[in-house]
């Protein structure tokens, strides 16, 4: 074990390294040490999603943190962005979220937030890794009254609900709207329906009965089919799906069609520009953002800045550029004027606000861009050699780009959270991009065995 952190915290199969209780306890000790910077008592907030393994990892983290003389505030199942908010609201030294986001229930992960609500920079993650791998702090053992204690925060959910609602004008409600929510049997299953109901909408909820093993199972952002059926059945105005830790969302329009993150982000960017609220007239996307999104932004006089895949890269660009809006095709959207993190609940409320203010249905609002045909395939791999070191693959990518003849693009990259190579091909012809993508998948399989 020489590398713990990936693109979004530490992640893996629960009860196998690095997602074991032993490593979780070491992470707790290292994080407590790193954030213990001032005199007096210290405290760290811990939240989780609904995975069965969350109990095991939560207990181990608590043990590690308390063993370093730091208190723990437990809030139970809440969205990842709630932990980012609560770390600030509760004046904690840091926040910890136990979740593997959209991954299946047998996986889990641990991600950290500093006391200002931002994810940790690379150098701080590297320092935490160093502390664990070198046993540098093994000798630090507070005793007696210096040992930390753990206690539950009863009003965490209410604090977060009010925080989310503050992203709306005080005089706005959603009376008259018919809404279906899919909470993915995940971290938002309890809090999101409450938010929407408090705002006056007629609500139907699916994916709100977690049992520890059904998070993301045929529901949520990755599997919108049930949400589409429910929107049609209830003749709803909109469907909103969360992922397992509720930091992203996808939409289904009143006609039952899925609206992905690119279309939603385009609608938000155009609306903010029209109202003079899009800072620098710039929106941040990723290398995966559809070319049709870029074309729509260019036509509207909006600059698109692309980053690597991952909300932390988007957030970094937003902060450094003093920008207000960014997001991913997968449904991660960051409204930096409202939160330091991607937040599926805030994104959902912003779309409802846009519908309410414009008086237009979602199907019309999201006609603002036309997606270029895109194929995205995943290939499971046993390890991750540098793609640049695979000449056969690099040659295949060059050939593929020539085959598209300037009318599309090819992107081959590793998933940051799963043992996958992702192959994305865009172009004007569905048949050609499918053929190109499948050829590249075959090459990947032959190169990485």
Secondary structure, DSSP 8 states (H G I E B T S, - for coil): -----BTTBEEEETTSTTSSHHHHHHHHHHHHHHH--SSS--EEEEEE-S-TTHHHHHHHHHHHHHTTT-EEEEEEE--HHHHHHHHHHTT-SEEEEE--TTS-TTEEEEEEEETTS-B--HHHHHHHHHHHHHTTTTT----GGGS--EEE-TTHHHHHHHHHHTTS-TT---TT-EEEEE-TTSTTTTHHHHHHHHTT-EEEEES----SS-TTTT-STT--HHHHHHHHHHT-SEEEEE-TTSSBEEEEETTS-EE-HHHHHHHHHHHHHHTT-SGGGEEEEETTS-HHHHHHHHHTT-EEEEE-SSHHHHHHHHHHHT--EEE-TTSBEEETTT-SS--HHHHHHHHHHHHHHH---HHHHGGG-----EEEEEEE-SS---GGG-HHHHHHHHHHHHHHTTS-EEEEEE-SSSSEEEEEEE-S-HHHHHHHHHHHHHHHHHH--
